[in-house]
């Protein structure tokens, strides 16, 4: 555990892309080798950058509702690892936050994920995480999420829970009718 703690300290002190971050580096993640669930997201938003707590915003509220778990369970690193594709707020663009910085995943992702030998479920949230974890861009995000049964119950593709995706949710009611109840059952079985 000492070497993992050292790795985590190194990640939290990372400055790889500091010259490209509008608010400077502040890596935000939650991870422990005992975690049973991995949330592979995109990158923290501005509010999360300010608080330093992953999914400490409206997206997190919706995600916890989708999962059917409490804040206490969600923020227990021995149960839930939250390792986004980028650890720092990348800045804002015309239609929302910019994509995760490209430097982060190659430098840190595998060293952080390798020790997670107790994982039972990986939740892959949003297009950037899905490209990384599924290794191809053949399917759109909607097609990939519709195809959730292919990797069930170990890997679950999800749309981003951001309020910016309200239109997507209205256009895809099957998601909350079919997938969310199954996801809640799965979380109930995995997390105690």
C-alpha positions as CSV (number, residue, x, y, z in Angstrom):
1,X,0.0,0.0,0.0
2,X,3.0,2.3,0.6
3,X,3.9,2.3,-3.1
4,X,0.3,3.0,-4.1
5,X,0.1,5.9,-1.6
6,X,3.3,7.3,-3.1
7,X,1.8,7.0,-6.6
8,X,-1.3,8.8,-5.4
9,X,0.8,11.5,-3.9
10,X,2.7,11.9,-7.1
11,X,-0.5,12.1,-9.1
12,X,-2.0,14.7,-6.8
13,X,1.2,16.8,-7.2
14,X,1.1,16.5,-11.0
15,X,1.9,19.6,-13.1
16,X,2.2,17.9,-16.6
17,X,-0.2,20.2,-18.3
18,X,-0.1,23.2,-16.0
19,X,0.7,25.6,-18.9
20,X,-2.6,24.6,-20.6
21,X,-5.0,24.8,-17.6
22,X,-6.9,28.1,-17.1
23,X,-7.1,27.6,-13.3
24,X,-3.8,25.7,-12.9
25,X,-3.4,22.1,-11.8
26,X,-5.6,20.5,-9.2
27,X,-5.9,16.8,-9.8
28,X,-9.2,15.5,-8.6
29,X,-9.7,11.7,-8.2
30,X,-10.6,9.1,-5.6
31,X,-8.9,5.7,-5.7
32,X,-8.0,2.8,-3.5
33,X,-6.8,-0.8,-4.3
34,X,-9.8,-2.3,-2.6
35,X,-12.4,-0.5,-4.7
36,X,-15.1,-2.7,-6.2
37,X,-16.5,-0.1,-8.7
38,X,-14.5,2.1,-11.0
39,X,-16.1,5.3,-12.4
40,X,-14.2,6.3,-15.5
41,X,-15.3,9.8,-16.2
42,X,-14.1,12.6,-18.4
43,X,-12.5,15.5,-16.4
44,X,-13.6,17.6,-13.4
45,X,-15.7,20.7,-14.1
46,X,-15.1,24.1,-12.6
47,X,-17.2,23.5,-9.4
48,X,-15.3,20.2,-8.8
49,X,-12.0,22.0,-9.4
50,X,-13.0,24.5,-6.7
51,X,-14.1,21.9,-4.1
52,X,-11.5,19.3,-4.9
53,X,-14.2,16.6,-4.5
54,X,-15.1,14.4,-7.6
55,X,-18.7,14.8,-8.9
56,X,-19.5,17.4,-6.2
57,X,-22.0,19.0,-8.5
58,X,-25.3,18.5,-10.3
59,X,-23.7,15.7,-12.4
60,X,-22.8,13.8,-9.3
61,X,-26.3,14.2,-7.8
62,X,-27.7,12.6,-11.0
63,X,-25.1,9.9,-11.2
64,X,-25.7,8.9,-7.5
65,X,-29.4,8.7,-8.3
66,X,-28.7,6.5,-11.4
67,X,-26.6,4.3,-9.2
68,X,-29.0,4.3,-6.3
69,X,-26.2,4.9,-3.8
70,X,-25.7,7.4,-1.0
71,X,-23.0,10.0,-0.8
72,X,-21.3,8.0,2.0
73,X,-21.0,5.0,-0.2
74,X,-20.0,7.0,-3.3
75,X,-17.2,8.8,-1.5
76,X,-15.8,5.7,0.2
77,X,-12.7,5.0,-1.9
78,X,-12.5,1.4,-0.7
79,X,-15.8,0.9,-2.5
80,X,-15.8,3.4,-5.4
81,X,-12.8,4.6,-7.4
82,X,-13.3,7.7,-9.4
83,X,-10.5,8.0,-12.0
84,X,-11.4,10.4,-14.9
85,X,-9.6,10.6,-18.2
86,X,-8.2,14.0,-17.1
87,X,-7.7,14.9,-13.5
88,X,-7.8,18.7,-13.8
89,X,-10.4,21.2,-15.1
90,X,-9.5,21.7,-18.8
91,X,-11.3,25.0,-19.2
92,X,-14.6,25.9,-20.9
93,X,-15.5,26.0,-24.6
94,X,-18.5,27.2,-26.6
95,X,-20.7,24.4,-25.6
96,X,-19.4,23.3,-22.3
97,X,-16.1,22.1,-20.8
98,X,-13.2,21.3,-23.0
99,X,-12.1,17.7,-23.5
100,X,-9.7,16.2,-20.9
101,X,-6.1,17.1,-21.5
102,X,-4.3,14.5,-23.6
103,X,-1.3,14.2,-21.2
104,X,-3.1,12.8,-18.2
105,X,-4.3,9.3,-19.3
106,X,-1.0,8.1,-20.8
107,X,0.9,9.2,-17.8
108,X,-1.3,8.0,-15.0
109,X,-4.2,5.8,-16.0
110,X,-2.6,2.4,-16.1
111,X,-0.4,2.8,-13.0
112,X,-3.5,3.7,-11.1
113,X,-5.8,1.0,-12.5
114,X,-3.3,-1.9,-12.3
115,X,-3.6,-2.3,-8.5
116,X,-7.4,-2.3,-8.6
117,X,-7.7,-6.1,-8.5
118,X,-11.1,-6.2,-6.7
119,X,-13.1,-4.3,-9.4
120,X,-16.5,-5.9,-10.2
121,X,-17.9,-3.0,-12.3
122,X,-16.5,-0.3,-14.4
123,X,-18.8,2.6,-15.3
124,X,-17.6,4.3,-18.5
125,X,-19.0,7.8,-18.6
126,X,-19.1,10.0,-21.7
127,X,-17.4,9.8,-25.1
128,X,-13.8,10.4,-24.1
129,X,-13.8,7.6,-21.5
130,X,-15.6,5.3,-23.9
131,X,-13.1,5.8,-26.6
132,X,-10.3,5.0,-24.2
133,X,-12.0,2.0,-22.6
134,X,-13.6,0.4,-25.6
135,X,-10.7,1.1,-28.0
136,X,-12.7,2.2,-31.0
137,X,-14.8,5.0,-32.4
138,X,-17.1,2.8,-34.5
139,X,-20.2,3.5,-32.3
140,X,-21.6,6.8,-31.3
141,X,-22.1,7.4,-27.6
142,X,-25.9,6.7,-28.0
143,X,-25.2,3.4,-29.9
144,X,-22.6,2.3,-27.3
145,X,-25.0,3.0,-24.4
146,X,-27.8,1.2,-26.3
147,X,-25.5,-1.7,-26.6
148,X,-24.9,-1.9,-22.8
149,X,-25.9,-5.5,-22.6
150,X,-22.8,-6.5,-24.6
151,X,-20.4,-5.9,-21.7
152,X,-22.9,-6.3,-18.8
153,X,-22.4,-6.8,-15.9
154,X,-18.7,-5.8,-15.7
155,X,-18.5,-2.8,-18.0
156,X,-21.3,-0.3,-18.3
157,X,-21.2,2.6,-20.8
158,X,-23.2,5.6,-19.6
159,X,-23.9,9.1,-21.0
160,X,-22.5,12.0,-19.0
161,X,-24.9,12.8,-16.1
162,X,-24.5,16.5,-16.7
163,X,-27.7,18.7,-16.9
164,X,-26.4,19.6,-20.4
165,X,-27.5,16.1,-21.4
166,X,-31.2,16.6,-20.5
167,X,-32.1,16.7,-24.2
168,X,-30.3,13.3,-24.7
169,X,-32.2,11.8,-21.8
170,X,-35.5,13.1,-23.2
171,X,-34.7,11.6,-26.6
172,X,-33.6,8.3,-25.1
173,X,-36.2,7.4,-22.4
174,X,-35.2,3.7,-22.7
175,X,-32.0,4.6,-20.7
176,X,-33.8,5.4,-17.4
177,X,-36.5,2.8,-18.1
178,X,-34.2,-0.2,-19.0
179,X,-30.6,0.5,-17.9
180,X,-30.9,2.6,-14.7
181,X,-33.0,-0.1,-12.8
182,X,-30.5,-2.8,-13.8
183,X,-27.6,-0.6,-12.8
184,X,-29.2,0.1,-9.4
185,X,-29.6,-3.6,-8.8
186,X,-26.0,-4.3,-9.8
187,X,-24.7,-1.6,-7.4
188,X,-26.8,-3.0,-4.6
189,X,-25.3,-6.4,-5.2
190,X,-21.7,-5.1,-5.4
191,X,-21.6,-2.4,-2.8
192,X,-22.4,-3.0,0.9
